[in-house]
Amino acid sequence: MLGCTADPGCRVIGMPVAYGLETFKDRTHERADVMARLTDPRARLVAIIGRRGIGKSALAAKVAEQLASSGSGTGQAWRGIVNVSSRTSGISLERIFHDCARLLGQAQLEELLEVWTSQRATADKVAQLFAALSGGPYLILLDNFEDRLDDRGELCDQELTAFFDAFFRTRHGARILMTTQVPVALPPELRRYQSRLYLDQGLPVPDAVELLRELDADGETDIVRASRQDLERAVRRVYGVPRALELIAGALSEDYLTLPTLDEVLETFVERGDVIAYLAQDRFQRLDAESRLVLEVLAAFGRPASRDAVSWVLGPLAPDVDVPAALARLASHGRMVTVDRARRMFALHPMDADFIYGELPSDGLLGCRSLNRRVADWYARQKPPREQWRSVDDVLLHRYEFDHRIRAEDYEPAAAVLDEMDYFLTWRGSVGAARDMHQKLSGRLHDDETRLAHLVGFGLVLLFGGPHHQAAHVLGEAADLAERLGDQQRLAQALFALGDTYRQLNQLDEAIRPLQRAVELEDRLGDAERLLRALMSLSLTHSYRGEVREALEVAETMRARSLELSDDLGRAQANDAAACAYLASGDWSRALAMAGAATALYEEVGVTEALGYVHNVQGVAYLGLGDVERAEAEFVQANTDGAAVGSPRTEGICLYNLAWAHWTVGRHADALAAARRSKAAFERAAVRGTEVADRLARAAQAVVAGEAGEAARHLRAAAEQSKGNADFVPPAWLLAEAERLTTERQTTGSAD
């Protein structure tokens, strides 16, 4: 039981309270915080408080290990450390007294043992112990102390009560470091001597992934073969809780009956008996019925909720429940819920919410579906009207409502909520979020009108986020259904998106007719915003086809309409369309002028999703004028803008052009790197462009390797595949370079 550290002056009694300290992950900030608190003369007791499995014991043990090594930079050398845990020898006054006595040398040990065996009162024995600890500093580590507390944090042991009373009231050199799920309830006059550190967050994802891999060091399970993406998903599923990660590894390596995969363990995680036994808070089972019901509502919310929200949800379901009183009990009794005092919100730890929610019945008055329906109704009452929307944060309550409609399996109402906001989300750059929501509805809608709204919205999302072939299929189905139902508004939306999809697929002949019909319909319906977007897509399609005059005519129509309506966004789009037309014609100066005007208006109206494309136009124009440095700066900015709004297609286009800019000044290695990044972006977007970027990357790689003929071949292929897309640098530039390389190779060959 007795061990020594690197510092011979510090004696350590008791086994470390956690295993595997050599593989301890992260917690750098928390460790420094705990050590700083321990050296604060006002903080006699430092308590690390958190749920089961969060890593309290490991953090405390690591701190003790560092303090034992000459104080680990704290400015003082600790003379002794005692480790006492309810999981090993148990926490009792007897154990604490004897282990502390063993820190002090043989003579004092014998004196204190005589004190212990005497008939003195407990208070006197404890006083003698602290008198002996008057030097110091000494650390007493009490691990898993919640086992000695009731759910209110009150001590259940009279001897330990006497110990703490003397600890706070007498002068000595000891400090206590405690880990506990339940904060110790101290009298008001003693609370100033206690410092609490709440450990609520799991490990950061990179550290948690590393830990998960180390737990399968022998390679016996799926963990060693899993991709980093799958391991990160596993970490997020269990919120980075260290003990949960250990249980995942244990379930994979020790379950020889079902031999589960990683996906199967994650899917059934909160239902597994071994997981519940180690991680579920057994205190929840001892709650009164009202408190338990309030916890179930908080679990259904799955996020912080106000007292009014919980009361409203329970109102018609359990009208006799005193929600404010129950929340007060839960907050004060062992911190079963956390409280954000500034916002007056209450919340469960996400893992506790998962466990409690997993135990709810599916149906019934207080089942999952009923509670989620009420939670959704609450958010429906709180969400702001359309005229107040400015950013995606303004539809956050709509998204919460959608989530709970889905959890209640009310798919038609969920689709109605999504229909309110998906157009806004898509045009504000949150394409991924809108796509995920539509995918939750796919195959679950039976009402034709609801299904039509979903198909149009889903098609628009796929248009912006890809894959485009799927978008064309979905939008074609939407247009057919809209025609059958006679829904002109949905038909116009579907035709616009279908035409724009064909444009981006470079199927330009197929794009013209749907876009022309969309313009006619939107003009008749009187929706100016959608009319301008359809006109812009039509103008871009003409530019892609090399029909510059027609493209400029449509852009001028846009400008006239937007001026009539005093619509600055429409003016920005008109300038944007004209810039692309001038770019297609090689009129670089006019392209720059129109792009600059478009940028200023987009920024003025706060529409950022188009900025990446406009900066890309400016970059190509600067290349056309021979200003490579400014071109590179514009492409870099375009890439930043595309990443900011979650548009990998934008990133792919501008990175391709950036690669070409690097090429033109002989930086072929940089061109190779940028082209590879472009290819990766197009792959993420699942849109046309991957092969173009790949060809340019192969050409750059060939040049770096001195293979001019191979480079020329790939450049010609890239030029051919980029035809019809004015967003890319002109194919003629690549063909000219291919010709130069071929000529150079032939000249060199003749000389040889």
TAGI-V105431 format. One record per backbone hydrogen bond with DSSP energy under -1.0 kcal/mol. CO is the residue of the C=O (numbers start at 1). NH is the residue of the N-H. If there is no record, write none. Layout:
((CO:NH) (CO:NH))
//
This chain:
((1:14) (3:12) (7:10) (11:81) (12:3) (13:83) (20:23) (21:24) (27:31) (28:32) (29:33) (30:34) (31:35) (32:36) (33:37) (34:38) (35:39) (37:40) (40:43) (42:44) (44:176) (45:195) (46:178) (47:197) (48:180) (49:199) (51:54) (53:243) (55:59) (56:60) (57:61) (58:62) (59:63) (60:64) (61:65) (62:66) (63:67) (64:68) (67:71) (68:70) (69:72) (71:74) (79:11) (80:139) (81:13) (82:141) (84:143) (85:88) (85:90) (92:96) (93:97) (94:98) (95:99) (96:100) (97:101) (98:102) (100:103) (101:104) (105:109) (106:110) (107:111) (108:112) (109:113) (110:114) (111:115) (112:116) (113:117) (121:125) (122:126) (123:127) (124:128) (125:129) (126:130) (127:131) (128:132) (129:133) (131:134) (133:173) (137:79) (138:175) (139:82) (140:177) (141:84) (142:179) (143:86) (144:147) (145:148) (146:149) (148:156) (150:153) (153:185) (154:150) (157:161) (158:162) (159:163) (160:164) (161:165) (162:166) (163:167) (164:168) (165:169) (166:170) (173:138) (175:140) (176:46) (177:142) (178:48) (179:145) (180:50) (187:190) (190:193) (191:194) (193:44) (193:45) (195:47) (197:49) (204:208) (205:209) (206:210) (207:211) (208:212) (209:213) (210:214) (211:215) (213:216) (214:217) (216:219) (222:226) (227:231) (228:232) (229:233) (230:234) (231:235) (232:236) (233:237) (234:238) (235:240) (236:239) (238:241) (240:203) (241:245) (242:246) (243:247) (244:248) (245:249) (246:250) (247:251) (248:252) (249:253) (250:254) (251:255) (254:256) (255:259) (261:265) (262:266) (263:267) (264:268) (268:271) (268:272) (272:276) (273:277) (274:278) (275:279) (276:280) (281:284) (283:286) (284:287) (288:292) (289:293) (290:294) (291:295) (292:296) (293:297) (294:298) (295:299) (296:300) (297:301) (298:302) (305:346) (306:310) (307:311) (308:312) (309:313) (310:314) (311:315) (314:318) (318:321) (321:323) (322:326) (323:327) (324:328) (325:329) (326:330) (327:331) (328:332) (329:333) (330:336) (332:334) (338:347) (340:344) (340:345) (345:340) (346:305) (347:338) (349:353) (350:354) (351:355) (352:356) (353:357) (354:358) (357:360) (361:368) (362:369) (364:367) (367:371) (368:372) (369:373) (370:374) (371:375) (372:376) (373:377) (374:378) (375:379) (376:380) (377:381) (378:382) (379:383) (385:388) (386:389) (391:394) (392:395) (393:396) (395:399) (396:400) (397:401) (398:402) (399:403) (400:404) (401:405) (402:406) (403:407) (404:408) (405:410) (406:409) (410:414) (411:415) (412:416) (413:417) (414:418) (415:419) (416:420) (418:422) (421:425) (422:426) (423:427) (425:430) (426:429) (429:431) (430:434) (431:435) (432:436) (433:437) (434:438) (435:439) (436:440) (438:441) (438:442) (441:444) (447:451) (448:452) (449:453) (450:454) (451:455) (452:456) (453:457) (454:458) (455:459) (456:460) (457:461) (458:462) (459:463) (460:464) (461:465) (462:466) (467:471) (468:472) (469:473) (470:474) (471:475) (472:476) (473:477) (474:478) (475:479) (476:480) (477:481) (478:482) (479:483) (480:484) (481:485) (482:486) (482:487) (486:488) (487:491) (488:492) (489:493) (490:494) (491:495) (492:496) (493:497) (494:498) (495:499) (496:500) (497:501) (498:502) (499:503) (500:504) (501:505) (502:507) (503:506) (506:508) (507:511) (508:512) (511:515) (512:516) (513:517) (514:518) (515:519) (516:520) (517:521) (518:522) (519:523) (520:524) (521:525) (522:526) (522:527) (526:528) (527:531) (528:532) (529:533) (530:534) (531:535) (532:536) (533:537) (534:538) (535:539) (536:540) (537:541) (538:542) (539:543) (540:544) (541:545) (542:547) (543:546) (546:548) (547:551) (548:552) (549:553) (550:554) (551:555) (552:556) (553:557) (554:558) (555:559) (556:560) (557:561) (558:562) (559:563) (560:564) (561:565) (562:567) (567:571) (568:572) (569:573) (570:574) (571:575) (572:576) (573:577) (574:578) (575:579) (576:580) (577:581) (578:582) (579:583) (580:584) (581:585) (582:587) (586:588) (587:591) (588:592) (589:593) (590:594) (591:595) (592:596) (593:597) (594:598) (595:599) (596:600) (597:601) (598:602) (599:603) (600:604) (601:605) (602:607) (608:611) (610:614) (611:615) (612:616) (613:617) (614:618) (615:619) (616:620) (617:621) (618:622) (619:623) (620:624) (621:625) (622:627) (623:626) (626:628) (627:631) (628:632) (629:633) (630:634) (631:635) (632:636) (633:637) (634:638) (635:639) (636:640) (637:641) (638:642) (639:643) (640:644) (641:645) (642:647) (643:646) (647:651) (648:652) (649:653) (650:654) (651:655) (652:656) (653:657) (654:658) (655:659) (656:660) (657:661) (658:662) (659:663) (660:664) (662:667) (663:666) (666:668) (667:671) (668:672) (669:673) (670:674) (671:675) (672:676) (673:677) (674:678) (675:679) (676:680) (677:681) (678:682) (679:683) (680:684) (681:685) (682:686) (682:687) (689:693) (690:694) (691:695) (692:696) (693:697) (694:698) (695:699) (696:700) (697:701) (698:702) (699:703) (700:704) (701:705) (702:707) (703:706) (707:711) (708:712) (709:713) (710:714) (711:715) (712:716) (713:717) (714:718) (715:719) (716:720) (717:721) (718:722) (722:725) (725:728) (730:733) (731:735) (732:736) (733:737) (734:738) (735:739) (736:740) (737:741) (738:742) (739:743) (740:744) (741:745) (742:746) (743:747) (744:748) (745:749) (746:750) (747:751) (748:752))
//
